[in-house]
């Protein structure tokens, strides 16, 4: 898939969708089979790549330190609910609690999805070393029937729990601050 370069966009363009837009427009669109967003957010298995290899796989080529992907959900066990988030070099570890994403509408706020934050650790648990790579994992909480019309319900039910939308962020500043406090060294900002 060819990427979209900044040169083809108006000056000042940034792809900065809100959490609500990511769930309602992109993730629900992917689940329901809409093809209108295929060129914007690519589908890759983020756990088959190291986080530092992901920026080049993004469809939108910018200087921003955030990249978006659809990722299939990998189960740790065939009949279990736990996701497998291990890569060759490390693993993604959940931090904090899941946050609700609500849709603001005339009828009030409705829960439409959840957002989980994960941090990449090099090595294996429990001795992995924390890095500056952060993943925000978005998932839909509505039932498939609420996403699309009744005609496609069976097709959507099969895909409903198969995808996440993920945002990968490199946060060198937080990593550098932690490293500076522990070692007394400073770091050079990394560019991609």
FIMI-934353 format. One record per residue: residue in three letters; x, y, z of N, C-alpha, C, CB in turn. Coordinates in steps of 0.02 Angstrom, whole numbers, plus 32768, in hexadecimal, padded with zeros to 4 digits. Glycine has a CB too. Layout:
BEGIN
AlaXYZXYZXYZXYZ
...
//
This chain:
BEGIN
Unk802A7FC58000800080008000802C803E80007FD08000803D
Unk801E806B7FD4804580A87FD0802F80D88006803F80C97F8A
Unk805F80FD8022804F812C80568038816F803A808A81368083
Unk801681968062800181D8804F80358208806B7FB981E98068
Unk8055822F8040808A825B8058806D829F806B80C182648023
Unk809282C38094807D830680A8807C8335806D80AA832280DF
Unk80A78328803B80AA83548001806983567FDA80E1833D7FD4
Unk804183227FDE800183217FBA7FC8833F7FE37FF082DA7FA7
Unk7FD6835480207FA38370804C7FAC83BC80537FA5834E8091
Unk7F7783DF80677F7E842780737FAF843580AD7F3984468082
Unk7FCE846E80AC7FFC848280E17FD784808124801B84C880D4
Unk7FF6846381567FD7846081987FAB842381A47FB0849D81A4
Unk7FA483F981717F7A83BE81787F97838E81AC7F7183998135
Unk7F6D837581D87F80834282097F478310820E7F8F8362824F
Unk7F5782D182137F24829E821E7F1F829482697F36825A81F8
Unk7EF082B682887EE782B582D07E9E82A782E27EFD82F782EF
Unk7E85826B82D27E3F825C82E37E368256832F7E28821C82C1
Unk7DFB826883467DEB8261838D7DDE8217839C7DAE828C83A1
Unk7DDC820583DB7DCC81C083EE7D8781AD83D37DCD81B9843C
Unk7D5881DA83D77D1481CC83BE7D1681C083737CE5820783CE
Unk7D3B81E8834D7D4081DE83057D63819C82F47D66821882E5
Unk7D96818A831A7DB9814B830D7D89810F83157DF48143833D
Unk7D5F811183487D2F80DB83547CF680DD83217D1480DD839B
Unk7CD28116831F7C96811A82F67CA2811782AB7C72815A8306
Unk7CD6813982947CE0813B824C7D0F810482327CFD817F8239
Unk7D4880FD82517D7A80CF82367D708087824C7DBF80E5824A
Unk7D6C807A828E7D68803582A57D24801582947D74803282F1
Unk7CEF8039829F7CAD801D828D7CA7801482417C74804C82A6
Unk7CC78040821C7CC8803981D37CEE7FFA81BE7CE8807681B3
Unk7D267FED81DE7D4D7FB081CF7D247F7281DF7D8F7FB081F7
Unk7D047F7182197CDE7F37822F7CA37F2A82007CC57F408277
Unk7C827F6081EA7C477F5881BF7C597F4D81767C1B7F9581C5
Unk7C9A7F4F81657CAF7F3F81217CB07F7A80F17C827F0C8105
Unk7CA97FB7810A7CAE7FF280DE7CF57FF880C37C9A80338104
Unk7CFB800B80857D3C800F80647D548057805D7D397FEF8020
Unk7D2E808880757D4080CE80697D7D80E680907D0680F9807A
Unk7D9580C080C07DCF80D580E87E0C80A880DD7DBD80D58132
Unk7E0B807E80AB7E40804D80A17E85806D80987E3180228065
Unk7E8A80A780797ECB80C5806D7EE780EE80A67EC780F08031
Unk7EBF80FA80D97ED38127810F7EF6810181487E97814D812A
Unk7ED780CB815E7EF380A481957EFD805C817C7EC480A581D4
Unk7F3D804681767F4A8002815D7F3C7FCD81927F927FFC8146
Unk7F327F90817B7F287F5881A77F697F3081AB7EED7F2B8190
Unk7F867F2C81E77FC07F0281F27FBB7EE4823880037F2B81EA
Unk7FDD7EAD82437FE07E8F8285801A7EB182AA7FEA7E408282
Unk800A7EE082D7803E7F0782F8806E7EDC8322801E7F3C8323
Unk80587EA2833780847E77835F80B37E4C8335805A7E4A838C
Unk80AE7E5182F480DE7E2F82C981197E5C82B880BB7E178288
Unk81167E9A82D0814B7ECB82C381607EEA830581337F018292
Unk819D7F02830781B47F28834181997F6F833982037F288347
Unk818D7F93836F816E7FD5836981978006833E81647FF383AD
Unk81D98001833F8203802F831881FF801F82CD824C802B8330
Unk81E37FE682BA81D97FD6827381957FED825981E17F8B8268
Unk816880008285812480128271811D8055824D80F9801282AD
Unk81438089825D813880C9823A813D80C481EE816B80FB8252
Unk816A809B81D481708095818C81348070816D81B08071817A
Unk810C804F819480D2802A817B80938055817A80C67FEC81A6
Unk809780918196805D80BD8199804B80D68153806C80F981C7
Unk800A80DF81467FF380F881057FFE814380FF7FAA80E780FC
Unk7FFD81668137800681AF8136804C81BF814D7FD081D38162
Unk807481DB812180BA81EB813080BF8233814780E881DE80F1
Unk80C9823D818880D0828081A4810B827F81D4808E829781C8
Unk811A82B981EE814E82BE8221813282B28267816F8302821D
Unk80F182A6826C80D2829A82AD80ED825982CA8085829782A6
Unk80EA8253830B81028218832F80C881EB83428129822C836D
Unk809481E78317805B81BC83248045819C82E2802081E58344
Unk8038815A82E48026813482A97FEA810982BA806281098290
Unk7FBD80FF82887F7F80DB82937F7C809B82697F4381078284
Unk7F61806582877F5B802582647F1C8000827C7F9A7FF9826F
Unk7F007FD782507ED07FA582657EFA7F6782737E987F98822F
Unk7EEC7F4682A97F127F0A82BA7EE27ED282CD7F447F1782F3
Unk7EEC7E9782B07EC17E5F82C47ED17E4D830D7ECB7E228296
Unk7E9E7E35832E7EA77E2183747EC47DDB83767E647E24839B
Unk7EFE7DD483957F1E7D93839E7F0E7D7983E37F6B7D978393
Unk7EF27D3F83E77EE27D2084277F1F7CFB84417EA67CF08421
Unk7F2B7D0284827F637CDE84A17F547C9384A37F707CF984E8
Unk7F157C8384AF7EFE7C3D84B17EC37C3784827EEC7C2784FA
Unk7EBC7C00845E7E867BF9842C7E407C0784467E887BB5840F
Unk7E307BF184817DEC7BFB849B7DE97C3284D07DD37BBB84B8
Unk7E1F7C5784DA7E217C8A850E7E127CCF84F47E647C89852F
Unk7E0D7CFF85227DFF7D4485117E3F7D6F85117DCD7D618541
Unk7E757D5785307EB27D7F85367ED47D8784F37EE17D608568
Unk7EEC7DC384E67F107DD184A77F5A7DC284AF7F057E1A8492
Unk7F787DAA847A7FC07D9F84787FE07DDE845E7FD37D61844D
Unk80097DFF848680287E3E847280747E3A847280117E7684A0
Unk808F7DFE846780D77DF5846780F37DFD842080EA7DAF8483
Unk812E7E1A841C81537E1E83DD81947DF783E781627E6983C7
Unk81BE7DF683B581FE7DD283BC822A7DF383F082227DD08378
Unk822C7E3683F1825A7E5A841D823C7E6D846182707E9883FB
Unk81FA7E66846A81DD7E7B84A981927E6F84AB81EB7EC484B6
Unk816F7E9A84D081277E9284D981067ED484EA81187E5E8510
Unk80C67ED984DB809E7F1384ED807B7F05852F806A7F2484B4
Unk80867F30856080687F2785A280347F5D85AF809F7F2885D9
Unk7FF97F4885C47FC37F7785D37FD57FA086117F817F5285DE
Unk7FC47FE1860F7FCF800D86487F8D802F8659800780428639
Unk7F81803886987F44805986AD7F068031869D7F3F809D868E
Unk7ECD8052869F7E8E802F86917E728047864E7E5A803A86CA
Unk7E47801F86317E28803185F27DFD806F85FC7DFD7FF785D6
Unk7DFC809A85C87DD480D785CC7D9980D2859C7DFF811585BA
Unk7D6080EB85B47D2480EC858B7D29812185557CE580F985B7
Unk7D0F8111851A7D09814384E47CBF814B84D87D2F812D84A2
Unk7CA7818884DE7C60819684D87C5381C2849B7C4581B88517
Unk7C1A81B5847C7C0481DD84437BD98216845D7BDD81B18410
Unk7BE8825284477BC0828B845B7B8A829684257BEC82CC8464
Unk7B4C8290843A7B158299840A7ADE82C2842C7AF9825683F1
Unk7AAC82D184067A7382F884207A5282D4845A7A40830783E8
Unk7A4F829184567A2E826A84897A5A825E84C77A178228846D
Unk7A95827A84C87AC2827185017B00824A84EE7A9E824E853A
Unk7B26823485207B63820F85137B5581C485157B9982228546
Unk7B6E81A084E37B66815884E07BAB813884DC7B3B814384A2
Unk7BB4810285017BF380DD84FF7BF980BA84BB7BF780A98539
Unk7C2F80C884977C3880AA84557C77807F84507C3C80E18421
Unk7CA58088847F7CE38061847B7D0D806884B97D0A8075843F
Unk7D46804684B87D76804884EF7DBB805684D27D7580048517
Unk7DE5807584FC7E2A808584E97E588069851F7E3480D284DF
Unk7E87804185097EB8802485377EFD803E85247EB67FD58536
Unk7F25805085557F69806885487F9B8031855B7F7780A98570
Unk7FCA8026852D7FFE7FF3853880428012852B7FF37FB5850B
Unk80747FFB854F80B98012854680E47FD7853080D680318589
Unk81107FE28500813B7FAD84E881777FA3851681527FBB84A0
Unk81857F65852981BE7F52855281EB7F24852981A87F308594
Unk822D7F328528825D7F058508826B7ECB8537829F7F2A84F6
Unk82747E90851A82827E55854382427E30855482A77E698583
Unk82467E078586820E7DDE859B81F77DF185E182207D938597
Unk81B77DE885ED819B7DF6862F81B77DC48661814C7DF3862D
Unk81C27DD7869D81B37E1786BC81EF7E4786BC819C7E0D8703
Unk82247E36869982617E5F869B826A7E8B865E829D7E3386A3
Unk82347E97863982387EC185FE824A7F09860F81F87EBF85D7
Unk826C7F2A85DF82807F6F85E982507F9D85C582C97F7B85D0
Unk82337FCC85E882017FFB85CD82218026859781E380268605
Unk81FB803285618213805E852B81E5809985258218803784E7
Unk81F280C484F581C880FE84E9818F80F184B881F1813784D0
Unk818580B384A4815180A28474810F8094849981658065844A
Unk80DA80B68483809980B184A28066809E846E808580F484C5
Unk80388071847F8002805E84527FC0806D847580078014843E
Unk7F93808E84507F4E809784677F248067843E7F3680E3845F
Unk7F03803A84607EDC8006843F7E92801784467EEC7FC0845D
Unk7E708020840E7E298032840D7DFF7FF583FB7E1B806C83DC
Unk7DC87FEA841E7D9A7FB4840D7D537FCD84147DA77F758439
Unk7D277FAF83ED7CE07FC183ED7CBD7F9B84257CBF7FB183A8
Unk7C8E7FBD84477C687F9B847C7C207F8F84687C6B7FC484BB
Unk7C077FB284347BC27FA8841E7BBA7F6284027BAE7FDD83E9
Unk7B7D7F4984037B707F0883E37B717F1283977B2B7EEB83FA
Unk7B7F7EDE83717B827EE483287B427EFF83097B927EA28309
Unk7B097EF083277AC97F07830C7AC57F53830C7A907EE98334
Unk7AE67F74833B7AE37FBD83407B127FDE830E7AF37FD38386
Unk7B3F7FB882F17B717FD582C47B547FDC827D7BB07FAA82C3
Unk7B2F7FAB82677B187FAA82227ACF7F92821E7B457F7D81F6
Unk7AB47F9381E27A6F7F7D81DA7A6B7F3181DF7A537F948197
Unk7A2E7F1781E57A237ED081F27A3B7EA381B879DA7EC481FE
Unk7A427EBE817C7A547E9581427A9A7E75814B7A527EBF8102
Unk7AC87E9B81677B0D7E83816D7B207E6981B17B3C7EBB815B
Unk7AF17E5F81DE7B017E4E82237B2C7E0F82297AC17E44824B
Unk7B1B7DDB82047B427D9C82097B8A7DA681F47B227D6681DE
Unk7B947DCB81BE7BD87DD981A67C007E0281D97BD67DFE8162
Unk7BE07E3481F67C027E5F82267C0F7E3B82687BD87E9E8233
Unk7BE17E0F827D7BEB7DE982BB7C2B7DC082B97BAF7DBC82C8
Unk7C3C7DA7827D7C797D8082767CB77DAB82807C7C7D5E8232
Unk7CB47DEB826D7CEE7E1782717CEE7E4482AE7CF17E428234
Unk7CB77E4482D47CAD7E75830A7CE67E78833C7C6E7E66832E
Unk7CFE7E3F83527D327E3E83867D767E2C83697D1F7E0C83BC
Unk7D7E7E3283277DBC7E1E83077DEE7E5782FF7DAE7E0082C5
Unk7DD87E9683047E057ECE82F67E097EFF832F7DEE7EF182B8
Unk7E447F1C83357E507F57835E7E657F8E832E7E877F4A8396
Unk7E5C7FCB83427E7D800283217EB3801983527E4B803D830D
Unk7EF1801E833B7F26803083697F48807083527F597FF88370
Unk7F5D809683827F8480D283787FC780C583997F6081138394
Unk7FFD80C98373804080BE838E806181038395806B808F8360
Unk807D811183CF809C815183DD80E2814583F78072817A840F
Unk8112816B83DE8155816983FD815B81A78428818D816783C7
Unk8164819C8469816881D1849A81AE81D384B8813281C984D1
Unk81DC81EF8493822181F284A98228821C84E8824F820E8473
Unk8200825084EE8207827D852781FD8259856A81D582B68522
Unk81C88230857081BD820E85B081F481DC85BD817981EB85B0
Unk820C81BA85898242818A8592828281AF85A6824D81628551
Unk829081E7858682CD820D859582CC822985DB82D582468562
Unk8291824185F1828D825C86358299822686698248827C8640
Unk827D81EA865E828881B3868D82D1819F868D825C8177867A
Unk82EF819B865183358188864B836281BC866C8347817E8601
Unk835281FC8662837B8232867E837A823086CA836382768664
Unk8340822286E6833A821F872F836381E5874A82F082198745
Unk835F81AB87288382816F874083CD8171873483668133871E
Unk83E3818D86FB842A818886E9844F81CB86E98431816986A6
Unk8429820186E8844A824286E4845C8256869D84878243870F
Unk844C822C866B845B823B8625841F825C8603846E81FB85FF
Unk842B827E85CC83F6829985A383F582708562840082E58595
Unk83BF8276853D83BB825184FE83B0828184C48383821D8500
Unk83C3826A848883B4828E844B83708277843283EC82838415
Unk834782A5841D8306829284028310826983C382DA82D183F5
Unk82E9823583BC82EE820A838282BD8222834E82DF81C08396
Unk82D28225830F82A5823782D9829E81FD82A982BF827582B3
Unk826681FC8286825981C68257825581E18211821781A28269
//
